[in-house]
Amino acid sequence: MCGLACGAVLAVAPGAAAERMPTDQAKALQNPVAYAPEAVKAGRNTYLRLCQYCHGADGRAQANPDFEAPSLRDPDEWRYGATDGEIFVSIRDGAGHEMPPFGKQLQDDAVWRIVLFIRSIGPKELRPQTP
Ligand code: HEC
């Protein structure tokens, strides 16, 4: 394991790929944005702008054969974790070699709204409770 010092070096190295937050820290993150129609809609708009090219407008990722993007409707297929925090980190920091990081162009709240949108198209039992 590389540890904190090594992570810090990688983080400041010019041109280095963004480093992904470790899984245990990612799992501990909680979505600060409530699951509400307006937030889901905002997340969907950002999703359609930035993500549908690879994951498809419906999240099933069947339209673009150039990328082996997983269906975002099916957490059983995912490799980088399916908690809210892990989805957040996959979007912010990227996942694997082909999933680009979006942390530079999106505020954290915008990423969390995309997480809510992904929940809204995923399995019912994983959807957050509406207050
Ligand atoms: C250039 C194509 C591309 C774009 C654009 C893209 N993705 Fe991905 N995404 C991928 C690929 C390919 C993977 C699978 C990476 C792997 O398994 O190594 C992936 C993986 C993911 C994962 C992790 C799934 C897992 O296996 O745990 C999430 C979540 C995700 N993408 C969400 C998004 C969201 C949200 C956006 C828009 C903000 C987005 N992606 C934009 C190609 C893309």
Boltz pocket constraint, residues with backbone or C-beta under 6 A from the ligand:
constraints:
  - pocket:
      binder: B
      contacts: [[A, 46], [A, 47], [A, 50], [A, 51], [A, 52], [A, 53], [A, 54], [A, 55], [A, 67], [A, 68], [A, 69], [A, 70], [A, 72], [A, 77], [A, 78], [A, 79], [A, 80], [A, 81], [A, 86], [A, 87], [A, 90], [A, 91], [A, 95], [A, 96], [A, 97], [A, 98], [A, 99], [A, 100], [A, 102], [A, 114]]
      max_distance: 6.0
